Structure formats: C-alpha cells, structure tokens
C-alpha cells in the first residue's frame, strides 16, 4: 500500500498546516481547522500508512510560536501512539 505523506516543512501558520493536511490526505472540507479536529481525523478517518514530515522547525518558529509548534507535535505524537501505521519525521 502506498504511503500517504504530508510535508509541513516551511509552514508559517497553523492555517497553512491545515491546508497541507487537507490536500495531502484528501480531507473533507467540513473538517474543523483546530487541533482536536486534526487529532480526530488523523486517528480515525484517514487510512494509512501515513507519514508526516516536518523539517526545519526553527524556520517555522520565525512565524509561529513554539507553543503552537509544540501543541501540533503533541497531537502528532498522540496519533502516532494510537496508530501503528503513522511515521513522524521531525527535525529542527
């Protein structure tokens, strides 16, 4: 089965992240653009295997707060713990 990938490298806002998720994982337009909705859809709605890539966190931090970045990473790690078919590739 082909791996569905979402690359967040270079994002400058949470809105841009949600757009990339919607495009990469073909999410319905009715999915809320908040962390709770993202957790729900990634943990139950999207068939895997999945890969989330986010390189250059420091670059994203020039426009986004570290609190926001860490909140998103926490969601990804929770989903990774819930699923056997999600791979995170995160680097600063």
PyMOL Python script that loads the backbone (N, CA, C, O; Angstrom):
from pymol import cmd

cmd.read_pdbstr("""\
ATOM      1  N   UNK A   1       0.839  -1.177   0.000  1.00  0.00           N
ATOM      2  CA  UNK A   1       0.000   0.000   0.000  1.00  0.00           C
ATOM      3  C   UNK A   1       0.889   1.248   0.000  1.00  0.00           C
ATOM      4  O   UNK A   1       1.902   1.295   0.698  1.00  0.00           O
ATOM      5  N   UNK A   2       0.511   2.232  -0.771  1.00  0.00           N
ATOM      6  CA  UNK A   2       1.289   3.464  -0.889  1.00  0.00           C
ATOM      7  C   UNK A   2       1.155   4.323   0.368  1.00  0.00           C
ATOM      8  O   UNK A   2       0.067   4.454   0.930  1.00  0.00           O
ATOM      9  N   UNK A   3       2.267   4.901   0.798  1.00  0.00           N
ATOM     10  CA  UNK A   3       2.284   5.765   1.978  1.00  0.00           C
ATOM     11  C   UNK A   3       1.753   7.138   1.595  1.00  0.00           C
ATOM     12  O   UNK A   3       2.206   7.742   0.623  1.00  0.00           O
ATOM     13  N   UNK A   4       0.788   7.625   2.369  1.00  0.00           N
ATOM     14  CA  UNK A   4       0.272   8.988   2.190  1.00  0.00           C
ATOM     15  C   UNK A   4       1.156   9.915   3.008  1.00  0.00           C
ATOM     16  O   UNK A   4       1.333   9.709   4.208  1.00  0.00           O
ATOM     17  N   UNK A   5       1.713  10.937   2.363  1.00  0.00           N
ATOM     18  CA  UNK A   5       2.663  11.826   3.025  1.00  0.00           C
ATOM     19  C   UNK A   5       2.150  13.258   3.072  1.00  0.00           C
ATOM     20  O   UNK A   5       1.534  13.757   2.131  1.00  0.00           O
ATOM     21  N   UNK A   6       2.428  13.897   4.202  1.00  0.00           N
ATOM     22  CA  UNK A   6       2.167  15.327   4.341  1.00  0.00           C
ATOM     23  C   UNK A   6       3.454  15.979   4.824  1.00  0.00           C
ATOM     24  O   UNK A   6       3.961  15.659   5.899  1.00  0.00           O
ATOM     25  N   UNK A   7       3.971  16.891   4.021  1.00  0.00           N
ATOM     26  CA  UNK A   7       5.216  17.583   4.354  1.00  0.00           C
ATOM     27  C   UNK A   7       4.888  18.998   4.837  1.00  0.00           C
ATOM     28  O   UNK A   7       4.368  19.824   4.087  1.00  0.00           O
ATOM     29  N   UNK A   8       5.202  19.252   6.096  1.00  0.00           N
ATOM     30  CA  UNK A   8       4.922  20.558   6.703  1.00  0.00           C
ATOM     31  C   UNK A   8       6.135  21.483   6.690  1.00  0.00           C
ATOM     32  O   UNK A   8       6.084  22.579   7.250  1.00  0.00           O
ATOM     33  N   UNK A   9       7.210  21.057   6.065  1.00  0.00           N
ATOM     34  CA  UNK A   9       8.427  21.859   6.023  1.00  0.00           C
ATOM     35  C   UNK A   9       8.133  23.237   5.432  1.00  0.00           C
ATOM     36  O   UNK A   9       7.544  23.360   4.358  1.00  0.00           O
ATOM     37  N   UNK A  10       8.556  24.264   6.159  1.00  0.00           N
ATOM     38  CA  UNK A  10       8.401  25.630   5.673  1.00  0.00           C
ATOM     39  C   UNK A  10       7.079  26.297   5.993  1.00  0.00           C
ATOM     40  O   UNK A  10       6.846  27.430   5.571  1.00  0.00           O
ATOM     41  N   UNK A  11       6.194  25.611   6.740  1.00  0.00           N
ATOM     42  CA  UNK A  11       4.915  26.263   7.041  1.00  0.00           C
ATOM     43  C   UNK A  11       5.157  27.481   7.921  1.00  0.00           C
ATOM     44  O   UNK A  11       6.107  27.528   8.702  1.00  0.00           O
ATOM     45  N   UNK A  12       4.279  28.459   7.776  1.00  0.00           N
ATOM     46  CA  UNK A  12       4.397  29.707   8.531  1.00  0.00           C
ATOM     47  C   UNK A  12       3.183  29.981   9.413  1.00  0.00           C
ATOM     48  O   UNK A  12       3.149  30.979  10.132  1.00  0.00           O
ATOM     49  N   UNK A  13       2.170  29.083   9.358  1.00  0.00           N
ATOM     50  CA  UNK A  13       0.969  29.282  10.175  1.00  0.00           C
ATOM     51  C   UNK A  13       0.239  27.956  10.338  1.00  0.00           C
ATOM     52  O   UNK A  13       0.441  27.018   9.566  1.00  0.00           O
ATOM     53  N   UNK A  14      -0.611  27.897  11.356  1.00  0.00           N
ATOM     54  CA  UNK A  14      -1.431  26.695  11.522  1.00  0.00           C
ATOM     55  C   UNK A  14      -2.397  26.554  10.356  1.00  0.00           C
ATOM     56  O   UNK A  14      -2.701  25.437   9.938  1.00  0.00           O
ATOM     57  N   UNK A  15      -2.877  27.654   9.834  1.00  0.00           N
ATOM     58  CA  UNK A  15      -3.787  27.605   8.686  1.00  0.00           C
ATOM     59  C   UNK A  15      -3.108  26.922   7.498  1.00  0.00           C
ATOM     60  O   UNK A  15      -3.726  26.118   6.800  1.00  0.00           O
ATOM     61  N   UNK A  16      -1.848  27.245   7.276  1.00  0.00           N
ATOM     62  CA  UNK A  16      -1.104  26.598   6.192  1.00  0.00           C
ATOM     63  C   UNK A  16      -0.946  25.101   6.466  1.00  0.00           C
ATOM     64  O   UNK A  16      -1.021  24.291   5.543  1.00  0.00           O
ATOM     65  N   UNK A  17      -0.728  24.733   7.727  1.00  0.00           N
ATOM     66  CA  UNK A  17      -0.616  23.313   8.083  1.00  0.00           C
ATOM     67  C   UNK A  17      -1.919  22.582   7.788  1.00  0.00           C
ATOM     68  O   UNK A  17      -1.901  21.498   7.205  1.00  0.00           O
ATOM     69  N   UNK A  18      -3.057  23.167   8.186  1.00  0.00           N
ATOM     70  CA  UNK A  18      -4.349  22.520   7.928  1.00  0.00           C
ATOM     71  C   UNK A  18      -4.600  22.378   6.432  1.00  0.00           C
ATOM     72  O   UNK A  18      -5.151  21.369   5.990  1.00  0.00           O
ATOM     73  N   UNK A  19      -4.206  23.370   5.655  1.00  0.00           N
ATOM     74  CA  UNK A  19      -4.361  23.288   4.201  1.00  0.00           C
ATOM     75  C   UNK A  19      -3.525  22.144   3.642  1.00  0.00           C
ATOM     76  O   UNK A  19      -3.989  21.396   2.781  1.00  0.00           O
ATOM     77  N   UNK A  20      -2.309  22.009   4.122  1.00  0.00           N
ATOM     78  CA  UNK A  20      -1.456  20.912   3.638  1.00  0.00           C
ATOM     79  C   UNK A  20      -2.031  19.553   4.019  1.00  0.00           C
ATOM     80  O   UNK A  20      -1.990  18.617   3.220  1.00  0.00           O
ATOM     81  N   UNK A  21      -2.569  19.435   5.244  1.00  0.00           N
ATOM     82  CA  UNK A  21      -3.199  18.175   5.640  1.00  0.00           C
ATOM     83  C   UNK A  21      -4.405  17.872   4.761  1.00  0.00           C
ATOM     84  O   UNK A  21      -4.579  16.742   4.305  1.00  0.00           O
ATOM     85  N   UNK A  22      -5.231  18.875   4.528  1.00  0.00           N
ATOM     86  CA  UNK A  22      -6.419  18.692   3.694  1.00  0.00           C
ATOM     87  C   UNK A  22      -6.031  18.220   2.302  1.00  0.00           C
ATOM     88  O   UNK A  22      -6.651  17.304   1.763  1.00  0.00           O
ATOM     89  N   UNK A  23      -5.017  18.834   1.719  1.00  0.00           N
ATOM     90  CA  UNK A  23      -4.578  18.462   0.373  1.00  0.00           C
ATOM     91  C   UNK A  23      -3.920  17.085   0.346  1.00  0.00           C
ATOM     92  O   UNK A  23      -4.244  16.259  -0.508  1.00  0.00           O
ATOM     93  N   UNK A  24      -3.002  16.834   1.273  1.00  0.00           N
ATOM     94  CA  UNK A  24      -2.227  15.590   1.256  1.00  0.00           C
ATOM     95  C   UNK A  24      -3.073  14.366   1.574  1.00  0.00           C
ATOM     96  O   UNK A  24      -2.902  13.313   0.961  1.00  0.00           O
ATOM     97  N   UNK A  25      -3.982  14.503   2.531  1.00  0.00           N
ATOM     98  CA  UNK A  25      -4.773  13.361   2.981  1.00  0.00           C
ATOM     99  C   UNK A  25      -6.203  13.397   2.460  1.00  0.00           C
ATOM    100  O   UNK A  25      -7.039  12.585   2.857  1.00  0.00           O
ATOM    101  N   UNK A  26      -6.477  14.346   1.564  1.00  0.00           N
ATOM    102  CA  UNK A  26      -7.790  14.477   0.924  1.00  0.00           C
ATOM    103  C   UNK A  26      -8.919  14.489   1.962  1.00  0.00           C
ATOM    104  O   UNK A  26      -9.871  13.712   1.892  1.00  0.00           O
ATOM    105  N   UNK A  27      -8.770  15.405   2.926  1.00  0.00           N
ATOM    106  CA  UNK A  27      -9.758  15.540   3.994  1.00  0.00           C
ATOM    107  C   UNK A  27     -10.978  16.279   3.483  1.00  0.00           C
ATOM    108  O   UNK A  27     -10.856  17.158   2.630  1.00  0.00           O
ATOM    109  N   UNK A  28     -12.155  15.935   3.993  1.00  0.00           N
ATOM    110  CA  UNK A  28     -13.355  16.671   3.587  1.00  0.00           C
ATOM    111  C   UNK A  28     -13.302  18.115   4.074  1.00  0.00           C
ATOM    112  O   UNK A  28     -12.693  18.411   5.102  1.00  0.00           O
ATOM    113  N   UNK A  29     -13.933  18.993   3.340  1.00  0.00           N
ATOM    114  CA  UNK A  29     -13.901  20.421   3.684  1.00  0.00           C
ATOM    115  C   UNK A  29     -14.598  20.717   5.009  1.00  0.00           C
ATOM    116  O   UNK A  29     -14.380  21.776   5.598  1.00  0.00           O
ATOM    117  N   UNK A  30     -15.425  19.804   5.479  1.00  0.00           N
ATOM    118  CA  UNK A  30     -16.157  20.034   6.724  1.00  0.00           C
ATOM    119  C   UNK A  30     -15.309  19.783   7.973  1.00  0.00           C
ATOM    120  O   UNK A  30     -15.758  20.058   9.086  1.00  0.00           O
ATOM    121  N   UNK A  31     -14.092  19.265   7.804  1.00  0.00           N
ATOM    122  CA  UNK A  31     -13.230  19.008   8.957  1.00  0.00           C
ATOM    123  C   UNK A  31     -12.817  20.335   9.578  1.00  0.00           C
ATOM    124  O   UNK A  31     -12.355  21.241   8.884  1.00  0.00           O
ATOM    125  N   UNK A  32     -12.987  20.439  10.891  1.00  0.00           N
ATOM    126  CA  UNK A  32     -12.619  21.665  11.594  1.00  0.00           C
ATOM    127  C   UNK A  32     -11.130  21.930  11.510  1.00  0.00           C
ATOM    128  O   UNK A  32     -10.328  21.003  11.392  1.00  0.00           O
ATOM    129  N   UNK A  33     -10.772  23.178  11.569  1.00  0.00           N
ATOM    130  CA  UNK A  33      -9.360  23.565  11.497  1.00  0.00           C
ATOM    131  C   UNK A  33      -8.879  23.937  12.896  1.00  0.00           C
ATOM    132  O   UNK A  33      -8.601  25.096  13.205  1.00  0.00           O
ATOM    133  N   UNK A  34      -8.794  22.896  13.728  1.00  0.00           N
ATOM    134  CA  UNK A  34      -8.278  23.048  15.081  1.00  0.00           C
ATOM    135  C   UNK A  34      -7.599  21.738  15.471  1.00  0.00           C
ATOM    136  O   UNK A  34      -7.762  20.728  14.786  1.00  0.00           O
ATOM    137  N   UNK A  35      -6.852  21.746  16.549  1.00  0.00           N
ATOM    138  CA  UNK A  35      -6.061  20.577  16.916  1.00  0.00           C
ATOM    139  C   UNK A  35      -6.912  19.383  17.310  1.00  0.00           C
ATOM    140  O   UNK A  35      -6.540  18.246  17.018  1.00  0.00           O
ATOM    141  N   UNK A  36      -8.046  19.609  17.966  1.00  0.00           N
ATOM    142  CA  UNK A  36      -8.925  18.495  18.326  1.00  0.00           C
ATOM    143  C   UNK A  36      -9.457  17.796  17.083  1.00  0.00           C
ATOM    144  O   UNK A  36      -9.470  16.567  17.011  1.00  0.00           O
ATOM    145  N   UNK A  37      -9.890  18.576  16.115  1.00  0.00           N
ATOM    146  CA  UNK A  37     -10.399  18.003  14.868  1.00  0.00           C
ATOM    147  C   UNK A  37      -9.285  17.287  14.114  1.00  0.00           C
ATOM    148  O   UNK A  37      -9.508  16.226  13.532  1.00  0.00           O
ATOM    149  N   UNK A  38      -8.096  17.862  14.122  1.00  0.00           N
ATOM    150  CA  UNK A  38      -6.968  17.225  13.445  1.00  0.00           C
ATOM    151  C   UNK A  38      -6.658  15.876  14.085  1.00  0.00           C
ATOM    152  O   UNK A  38      -6.436  14.889  13.383  1.00  0.00           O
ATOM    153  N   UNK A  39      -6.644  15.834  15.403  1.00  0.00           N
ATOM    154  CA  UNK A  39      -6.422  14.564  16.102  1.00  0.00           C
ATOM    155  C   UNK A  39      -7.488  13.551  15.698  1.00  0.00           C
ATOM    156  O   UNK A  39      -7.168  12.418  15.338  1.00  0.00           O
ATOM    157  N   UNK A  40      -8.743  13.958  15.757  1.00  0.00           N
ATOM    158  CA  UNK A  40      -9.843  13.043  15.434  1.00  0.00           C
ATOM    159  C   UNK A  40      -9.717  12.479  14.031  1.00  0.00           C
ATOM    160  O   UNK A  40      -9.829  11.269  13.834  1.00  0.00           O
ATOM    161  N   UNK A  41      -9.485  13.343  13.062  1.00  0.00           N
ATOM    162  CA  UNK A  41      -9.454  12.888  11.673  1.00  0.00           C
ATOM    163  C   UNK A  41      -8.217  12.029  11.403  1.00  0.00           C
ATOM    164  O   UNK A  41      -8.307  11.042  10.673  1.00  0.00           O
ATOM    165  N   UNK A  42      -7.071  12.384  11.975  1.00  0.00           N
ATOM    166  CA  UNK A  42      -5.867  11.583  11.748  1.00  0.00           C
ATOM    167  C   UNK A  42      -5.928  10.235  12.456  1.00  0.00           C
ATOM    168  O   UNK A  42      -5.358   9.254  11.977  1.00  0.00           O
ATOM    169  N   UNK A  43      -6.608  10.182  13.581  1.00  0.00           N
ATOM    170  CA  UNK A  43      -6.643   8.922  14.327  1.00  0.00           C
ATOM    171  C   UNK A  43      -7.738   7.975  13.849  1.00  0.00           C
ATOM    172  O   UNK A  43      -7.665   6.772  14.104  1.00  0.00           O
ATOM    173  N   UNK A  44      -8.758   8.500  13.157  1.00  0.00           N
ATOM    174  CA  UNK A  44      -9.868   7.610  12.793  1.00  0.00           C
ATOM    175  C   UNK A  44     -10.310   7.666  11.336  1.00  0.00           C
ATOM    176  O   UNK A  44     -10.850   6.683  10.829  1.00  0.00           O
ATOM    177  N   UNK A  45     -10.099   8.771  10.657  1.00  0.00           N
ATOM    178  CA  UNK A  45     -10.702   8.955   9.338  1.00  0.00           C
ATOM    179  C   UNK A  45      -9.785   8.681   8.149  1.00  0.00           C
ATOM    180  O   UNK A  45     -10.264   8.333   7.070  1.00  0.00           O
ATOM    181  N   UNK A  46      -8.498   8.829   8.331  1.00  0.00           N
ATOM    182  CA  UNK A  46      -7.569   8.717   7.208  1.00  0.00           C
ATOM    183  C   UNK A  46      -6.939   7.329   7.225  1.00  0.00           C
ATOM    184  O   UNK A  46      -6.331   6.920   8.214  1.00  0.00           O
ATOM    185  N   UNK A  47      -7.094   6.613   6.114  1.00  0.00           N
ATOM    186  CA  UNK A  47      -6.482   5.295   6.007  1.00  0.00           C
ATOM    187  C   UNK A  47      -4.983   5.438   5.807  1.00  0.00           C
ATOM    188  O   UNK A  47      -4.522   6.331   5.096  1.00  0.00           O
ATOM    189  N   UNK A  48      -4.232   4.558   6.438  1.00  0.00           N
ATOM    190  CA  UNK A  48      -2.785   4.592   6.340  1.00  0.00           C
ATOM    191  C   UNK A  48      -2.266   3.652   5.280  1.00  0.00           C
ATOM    192  O   UNK A  48      -3.029   3.046   4.527  1.00  0.00           O
ATOM    193  N   UNK A  49      -0.977   3.544   5.235  1.00  0.00           N
ATOM    194  CA  UNK A  49       0.008   4.154   6.123  1.00  0.00           C
ATOM    195  C   UNK A  49       0.215   5.641   5.833  1.00  0.00           C
ATOM    196  O   UNK A  49       0.047   6.111   4.708  1.00  0.00           O
ATOM    197  N   UNK A  50       0.590   6.365   6.900  1.00  0.00           N
ATOM    198  CA  UNK A  50       0.767   7.815   6.823  1.00  0.00           C
ATOM    199  C   UNK A  50       2.178   8.206   7.244  1.00  0.00           C
ATOM    200  O   UNK A  50       2.826   7.531   8.044  1.00  0.00           O
ATOM    201  N   UNK A  51       2.624   9.310   6.679  1.00  0.00           N
ATOM    202  CA  UNK A  51       3.902   9.887   7.090  1.00  0.00           C
ATOM    203  C   UNK A  51       3.729  11.399   7.179  1.00  0.00           C
ATOM    204  O   UNK A  51       3.220  12.036   6.257  1.00  0.00           O
ATOM    205  N   UNK A  52       4.163  11.962   8.309  1.00  0.00           N
ATOM    206  CA  UNK A  52       4.158  13.408   8.496  1.00  0.00           C
ATOM    207  C   UNK A  52       5.610  13.848   8.612  1.00  0.00           C
ATOM    208  O   UNK A  52       6.351  13.382   9.478  1.00  0.00           O
ATOM    209  N   UNK A  53       5.996  14.747   7.730  1.00  0.00           N
ATOM    210  CA  UNK A  53       7.371  15.243   7.673  1.00  0.00           C
ATOM    211  C   UNK A  53       7.349  16.722   8.064  1.00  0.00           C
ATOM    212  O   UNK A  53       6.564  17.507   7.531  1.00  0.00           O
ATOM    213  N   UNK A  54       8.212  17.082   8.991  1.00  0.00           N
ATOM    214  CA  UNK A  54       8.335  18.494   9.356  1.00  0.00           C
ATOM    215  C   UNK A  54       9.799  18.769   9.652  1.00  0.00           C
ATOM    216  O   UNK A  54      10.270  18.560  10.771  1.00  0.00           O
ATOM    217  N   UNK A  55      10.502  19.230   8.654  1.00  0.00           N
ATOM    218  CA  UNK A  55      11.910  19.597   8.798  1.00  0.00           C
ATOM    219  C   UNK A  55      11.992  21.096   9.059  1.00  0.00           C
ATOM    220  O   UNK A  55      11.087  21.850   8.704  1.00  0.00           O
ATOM    221  N   UNK A  56      13.063  21.508   9.669  1.00  0.00           N
ATOM    222  CA  UNK A  56      13.321  22.925   9.918  1.00  0.00           C
ATOM    223  C   UNK A  56      12.251  23.569  10.802  1.00  0.00           C
ATOM    224  O   UNK A  56      11.630  24.564  10.430  1.00  0.00           O
ATOM    225  N   UNK A  57      12.056  22.977  11.976  1.00  0.00           N
ATOM    226  CA  UNK A  57      11.125  23.578  12.941  1.00  0.00           C
ATOM    227  C   UNK A  57      11.540  25.003  13.286  1.00  0.00           C
ATOM    228  O   UNK A  57      10.696  25.874  13.499  1.00  0.00           O
ATOM    229  N   UNK A  58      12.847  25.230  13.340  1.00  0.00           N
ATOM    230  CA  UNK A  58      13.331  26.578  13.648  1.00  0.00           C
ATOM    231  C   UNK A  58      12.850  27.589  12.609  1.00  0.00           C
ATOM    232  O   UNK A  58      12.527  28.726  12.951  1.00  0.00           O
ATOM    233  N   UNK A  59      12.804  27.179  11.353  1.00  0.00           N
ATOM    234  CA  UNK A  59      12.303  28.061  10.296  1.00  0.00           C
ATOM    235  C   UNK A  59      10.839  28.394  10.492  1.00  0.00           C
ATOM    236  O   UNK A  59      10.428  29.538  10.300  1.00  0.00           O
ATOM    237  N   UNK A  60      10.041  27.393  10.876  1.00  0.00           N
ATOM    238  CA  UNK A  60       8.625  27.644  11.140  1.00  0.00           C
ATOM    239  C   UNK A  60       8.450  28.555  12.347  1.00  0.00           C
ATOM    240  O   UNK A  60       7.507  29.343  12.414  1.00  0.00           O
ATOM    241  N   UNK A  61       9.376  28.435  13.304  1.00  0.00           N
ATOM    242  CA  UNK A  61       9.279  29.234  14.531  1.00  0.00           C
ATOM    243  C   UNK A  61       9.524  30.716  14.294  1.00  0.00           C
ATOM    244  O   UNK A  61       9.292  31.524  15.192  1.00  0.00           O
ATOM    245  N   UNK A  62       9.985  31.091  13.111  1.00  0.00           N
ATOM    246  CA  UNK A  62      10.135  32.518  12.834  1.00  0.00           C
ATOM    247  C   UNK A  62       8.778  33.190  12.652  1.00  0.00           C
ATOM    248  O   UNK A  62       8.660  34.405  12.807  1.00  0.00           O
ATOM    249  N   UNK A  63       7.750  32.399  12.323  1.00  0.00           N
ATOM    250  CA  UNK A  63       6.406  32.944  12.129  1.00  0.00           C
ATOM    251  C   UNK A  63       5.381  32.385  13.106  1.00  0.00           C
ATOM    252  O   UNK A  63       4.349  33.008  13.355  1.00  0.00           O
ATOM    253  N   UNK A  64       5.664  31.217  13.655  1.00  0.00           N
ATOM    254  CA  UNK A  64       4.747  30.561  14.588  1.00  0.00           C
ATOM    255  C   UNK A  64       5.420  30.497  15.956  1.00  0.00           C
ATOM    256  O   UNK A  64       6.645  30.426  16.047  1.00  0.00           O
ATOM    257  N   UNK A  65       4.627  30.523  17.007  1.00  0.00           N
ATOM    258  CA  UNK A  65       5.209  30.415  18.344  1.00  0.00           C
ATOM    259  C   UNK A  65       5.612  28.964  18.617  1.00  0.00           C
ATOM    260  O   UNK A  65       5.056  28.029  18.040  1.00  0.00           O
ATOM    261  N   UNK A  66       6.582  28.802  19.502  1.00  0.00           N
ATOM    262  CA  UNK A  66       6.976  27.452  19.893  1.00  0.00           C
ATOM    263  C   UNK A  66       5.840  26.749  20.617  1.00  0.00           C
ATOM    264  O   UNK A  66       5.739  25.524  20.538  1.00  0.00           O
ATOM    265  N   UNK A  67       4.980  27.478  21.321  1.00  0.00           N
ATOM    266  CA  UNK A  67       3.818  26.859  21.964  1.00  0.00           C
ATOM    267  C   UNK A  67       2.919  26.207  20.920  1.00  0.00           C
ATOM    268  O   UNK A  67       2.447  25.087  21.113  1.00  0.00           O
ATOM    269  N   UNK A  68       2.685  26.906  19.821  1.00  0.00           N
ATOM    270  CA  UNK A  68       1.854  26.366  18.745  1.00  0.00           C
ATOM    271  C   UNK A  68       2.516  25.151  18.112  1.00  0.00           C
ATOM    272  O   UNK A  68       1.868  24.127  17.895  1.00  0.00           O
ATOM    273  N   UNK A  69       3.792  25.262  17.821  1.00  0.00           N
ATOM    274  CA  UNK A  69       4.523  24.144  17.219  1.00  0.00           C
ATOM    275  C   UNK A  69       4.489  22.931  18.141  1.00  0.00           C
ATOM    276  O   UNK A  69       4.220  21.817  17.690  1.00  0.00           O
ATOM    277  N   UNK A  70       4.757  23.137  19.417  1.00  0.00           N
ATOM    278  CA  UNK A  70       4.755  22.023  20.366  1.00  0.00           C
ATOM    279  C   UNK A  70       3.373  21.414  20.534  1.00  0.00           C
ATOM    280  O   UNK A  70       3.255  20.204  20.728  1.00  0.00           O
ATOM    281  N   UNK A  71       2.327  22.225  20.465  1.00  0.00           N
ATOM    282  CA  UNK A  71       0.962  21.693  20.536  1.00  0.00           C
ATOM    283  C   UNK A  71       0.665  20.796  19.341  1.00  0.00           C
ATOM    284  O   UNK A  71       0.052  19.739  19.487  1.00  0.00           O
ATOM    285  N   UNK A  72       1.100  21.219  18.165  1.00  0.00           N
ATOM    286  CA  UNK A  72       0.906  20.392  16.973  1.00  0.00           C
ATOM    287  C   UNK A  72       1.702  19.092  17.085  1.00  0.00           C
ATOM    288  O   UNK A  72       1.192  18.020  16.758  1.00  0.00           O
ATOM    289  N   UNK A  73       2.945  19.187  17.544  1.00  0.00           N
ATOM    290  CA  UNK A  73       3.769  17.988  17.702  1.00  0.00           C
ATOM    291  C   UNK A  73       3.152  17.023  18.700  1.00  0.00           C
ATOM    292  O   UNK A  73       3.219  15.808  18.516  1.00  0.00           O
ATOM    293  N   UNK A  74       2.553  17.558  19.757  1.00  0.00           N
ATOM    294  CA  UNK A  74       1.897  16.708  20.750  1.00  0.00           C
ATOM    295  C   UNK A  74       0.743  15.928  20.119  1.00  0.00           C
ATOM    296  O   UNK A  74       0.569  14.741  20.398  1.00  0.00           O
ATOM    297  N   UNK A  75      -0.038  16.588  19.276  1.00  0.00           N
ATOM    298  CA  UNK A  75      -1.123  15.901  18.573  1.00  0.00           C
ATOM    299  C   UNK A  75      -0.556  14.787  17.696  1.00  0.00           C
ATOM    300  O   UNK A  75      -1.065  13.666  17.708  1.00  0.00           O
ATOM    301  N   UNK A  76       0.495  15.093  16.936  1.00  0.00           N
ATOM    302  CA  UNK A  76       1.088  14.083  16.057  1.00  0.00           C
ATOM    303  C   UNK A  76       1.591  12.885  16.854  1.00  0.00           C
ATOM    304  O   UNK A  76       1.419  11.742  16.432  1.00  0.00           O
ATOM    305  N   UNK A  77       2.205  13.140  17.993  1.00  0.00           N
ATOM    306  CA  UNK A  77       2.740  12.043  18.806  1.00  0.00           C
ATOM    307  C   UNK A  77       1.619  11.213  19.430  1.00  0.00           C
ATOM    308  O   UNK A  77       1.749   9.995  19.560  1.00  0.00           O
ATOM    309  N   UNK A  78       0.531  11.857  19.812  1.00  0.00           N
ATOM    310  CA  UNK A  78      -0.622  11.115  20.332  1.00  0.00           C
ATOM    311  C   UNK A  78      -1.208  10.204  19.257  1.00  0.00           C
ATOM    312  O   UNK A  78      -1.530   9.046  19.520  1.00  0.00           O
ATOM    313  N   UNK A  79      -1.341  10.735  18.055  1.00  0.00           N
ATOM    314  CA  UNK A  79      -1.856   9.922  16.951  1.00  0.00           C
ATOM    315  C   UNK A  79      -0.883   8.789  16.648  1.00  0.00           C
ATOM    316  O   UNK A  79      -1.303   7.661  16.387  1.00  0.00           O
ATOM    317  N   UNK A  80       0.405   9.081  16.680  1.00  0.00           N
ATOM    318  CA  UNK A  80       1.413   8.045  16.425  1.00  0.00           C
ATOM    319  C   UNK A  80       1.303   6.925  17.456  1.00  0.00           C
ATOM    320  O   UNK A  80       1.494   5.756  17.121  1.00  0.00           O
ATOM    321  N   UNK A  81       0.997   7.272  18.709  1.00  0.00           N
ATOM    322  CA  UNK A  81       0.813   6.254  19.744  1.00  0.00           C
ATOM    323  C   UNK A  81      -0.449   5.435  19.521  1.00  0.00           C
ATOM    324  O   UNK A  81      -0.513   4.271  19.916  1.00  0.00           O
ATOM    325  N   UNK A  82      -1.453   6.035  18.888  1.00  0.00           N
ATOM    326  CA  UNK A  82      -2.723   5.352  18.633  1.00  0.00           C
ATOM    327  C   UNK A  82      -2.688   4.469  17.392  1.00  0.00           C
ATOM    328  O   UNK A  82      -3.469   3.525  17.276  1.00  0.00           O
ATOM    329  N   UNK A  83      -1.793   4.771  16.474  1.00  0.00           N
ATOM    330  CA  UNK A  83      -1.746   4.068  15.187  1.00  0.00           C
ATOM    331  C   UNK A  83      -0.401   3.385  15.001  1.00  0.00           C
ATOM    332  O   UNK A  83       0.641   3.899  15.408  1.00  0.00           O
ATOM    333  N   UNK A  84      -0.448   2.226  14.384  1.00  0.00           N
ATOM    334  CA  UNK A  84       0.788   1.519  14.055  1.00  0.00           C
ATOM    335  C   UNK A  84       1.337   1.933  12.697  1.00  0.00           C
ATOM    336  O   UNK A  84       2.470   1.597  12.355  1.00  0.00           O
ATOM    337  N   UNK A  85       0.544   2.657  11.927  1.00  0.00           N
ATOM    338  CA  UNK A  85       0.921   2.949  10.539  1.00  0.00           C
ATOM    339  C   UNK A  85       1.192   4.432  10.289  1.00  0.00           C
ATOM    340  O   UNK A  85       1.057   4.907   9.162  1.00  0.00           O
ATOM    341  N   UNK A  86       1.575   5.164  11.341  1.00  0.00           N
ATOM    342  CA  UNK A  86       1.955   6.571  11.192  1.00  0.00           C
ATOM    343  C   UNK A  86       3.429   6.718  11.538  1.00  0.00           C
ATOM    344  O   UNK A  86       3.884   6.267  12.590  1.00  0.00           O
ATOM    345  N   UNK A  87       4.163   7.354  10.641  1.00  0.00           N
ATOM    346  CA  UNK A  87       5.580   7.615  10.853  1.00  0.00           C
ATOM    347  C   UNK A  87       5.794   9.126  10.885  1.00  0.00           C
ATOM    348  O   UNK A  87       5.390   9.841   9.968  1.00  0.00           O
ATOM    349  N   UNK A  88       6.435   9.602  11.954  1.00  0.00           N
ATOM    350  CA  UNK A  88       6.775  11.021  12.061  1.00  0.00           C
ATOM    351  C   UNK A  88       8.247  11.212  11.737  1.00  0.00           C
ATOM    352  O   UNK A  88       9.103  10.479  12.231  1.00  0.00           O
ATOM    353  N   UNK A  89       8.532  12.200  10.905  1.00  0.00           N
ATOM    354  CA  UNK A  89       9.911  12.585  10.607  1.00  0.00           C
ATOM    355  C   UNK A  89      10.036  14.065  10.947  1.00  0.00           C
ATOM    356  O   UNK A  89       9.708  14.933  10.138  1.00  0.00           O
ATOM    357  N   UNK A  90      10.514  14.333  12.155  1.00  0.00           N
ATOM    358  CA  UNK A  90      10.586  15.695  12.675  1.00  0.00           C
ATOM    359  C   UNK A  90      12.048  16.054  12.899  1.00  0.00           C
ATOM    360  O   UNK A  90      12.802  15.273  13.480  1.00  0.00           O
ATOM    361  N   UNK A  91      12.446  17.236  12.438  1.00  0.00           N
ATOM    362  CA  UNK A  91      13.812  17.692  12.698  1.00  0.00           C
ATOM    363  C   UNK A  91      13.828  19.213  12.817  1.00  0.00           C
ATOM    364  O   UNK A  91      13.038  19.916  12.186  1.00  0.00           O
ATOM    365  N   UNK A  92      14.744  19.694  13.638  1.00  0.00           N
ATOM    366  CA  UNK A  92      14.860  21.133  13.850  1.00  0.00           C
ATOM    367  C   UNK A  92      15.725  21.717  12.774  1.00  0.00           C
ATOM    368  O   UNK A  92      15.958  22.926  12.759  1.00  0.00           O
TER     369      UNK A  92
END
""", "prot")
cmd.dss("prot")
cmd.show_as("cartoon", "prot")
cmd.util.cbc("prot")
cmd.orient("prot")
